[in-house]
């Protein structure tokens, strides 16, 4: 009788230990992937904002997000920058959730996270052929890539 | 934002329409003058539908508005707390209390910044206030660290804290003016958001809600604009942005020469490529952007190469092509990157780390001078893992900071530095000297002993200043699900 209870106890505690190990592993994995959330959000924004742009232009759009995170004038997190009210048309009209990012957009987001910045530290980008507010033209334009201009 | 509200409204409306039609079908069969009855029913159905739409939209507007109200009132609280904590930091006589007060400033200021930036007001109106809040928090953090290190606060630090306190009082006053409007519930945030999206300048004298909010924040922002540029030891300090690149040396080149340089630089034979200047980069490092277009059916990829106008250095190179599944490992990729670097004349560069991202490897190389790893002088090479081709090259860091350095002899030996490490760290590699970037005003770099070790199963790099023995930085190596390699 006591031996079966013991065995059950042993089996029970083994199962418990295994579950605990698995849970810890899951939690740690989640931690290690902390930046994956940023990468996915960035890729979505790139897909929505820079669709049909050359690859350099896609990386530059992602870089603008990261430069904003580094700037004191903008929110200090990737999600804060992307969801800043009125900052991006594709966020305001929900386009970023309707389009799943292409492989190119994902790889552009990763390149930008690795520090590749073809916009050279720019904080703004816009399409000059579309109506934009006048004040934005007062920024110094650093470079033009595809249909977008990038400015500090 | 308004679009989203509409979409959601339509969904709710669609349900109402469905039930309306069901009612029509039932009654249409029995009545004698059925066209008239049908019309009446249709009218009722559309009214019900419209009302359902309208209430759904109202509810969503209120929900969205409440979110903004929450951010706004949180912002008021945060700014008030920043003001109080700044005063406390000035009054506290003991380092223990001062560190506490400064930490409060840091926390409250960063929350204030986050809340401010989630309001639906044009960025133009908020930029300065946002920058001020970030810098107040950043400065408080740096000063708290200083006080905790038993260093004295300088007179300048003291003056800055006093000015920040005064400035935050103005900020709190400006916000209090808007608080009255907000508390009376007169602010319609959805309209504020619509106005911000339209970018219409506020009309003088008009007092509708969007103008009140925009005017209020414009005034607040103007008061902050009088704040002097802040130069202190911190990552958001103004001097970081003002730093000039020192690695761009040589004589000016013209665009033809830039194309020549780009053609020779790319890791394949580009003699048949069409080279042209695609644009110019007007950044801290002015450059020509050269595009190399492959002749049709040559099977070669296109490339973009940025060549500096001064000295003709290559800043960025990118080769766009599709990558097949992985065939080579990280060691082989590092070897390929090494060969490429020596071919372009970047000698005495050593790889420190390699990581696999998707089907490519990203390998940072740093400049090594007399055995010292100079981390600011970094170039990054991207290698395709299908055949080992070089895909991109990035020397922005190198060109920004590389110069002839006089490295002083460490006044602390490796063994002495090792004594200063945490007992929780098990050192796993022999220590080496490294120059790392630091955010101080006097010098952007510090010579440190680099220790690599493990603690609780995780990998760390710890840097101990070789002159002062201060622990400068602790970096954790975050392993991705894909492979990585430390060298």
Interface residues (C-beta under 8 A of the other chain):
Chain A: X29 X32 X33 X34 X35 X54 X55 X56 X59 X71 X72 X73 X74 X75 X76 X77 X80 X83 X84 X85 X86 X87 X92 X93 X94 X106 X107 X110 X111 X114 X115 X116 X117 X118 X120 X121 X133 X135 X140 X141 X142 X143 X144 X145 X152
Chain B: X1 X3 X4 X7 X110 X113 X114 X117 X118 X119 X120 X121 X122 X123 X124 X127 X128 X130 X131 X134 X135 X138 X193 X196 X197 X199 X236 X279 X280 X281 X282 X283 X284 X285 X289 X304 X306 X316 X318 X320 X357 X358 X360 X362 X380 X382 X392 X394 X396 X397 X478 X479 X480 X481
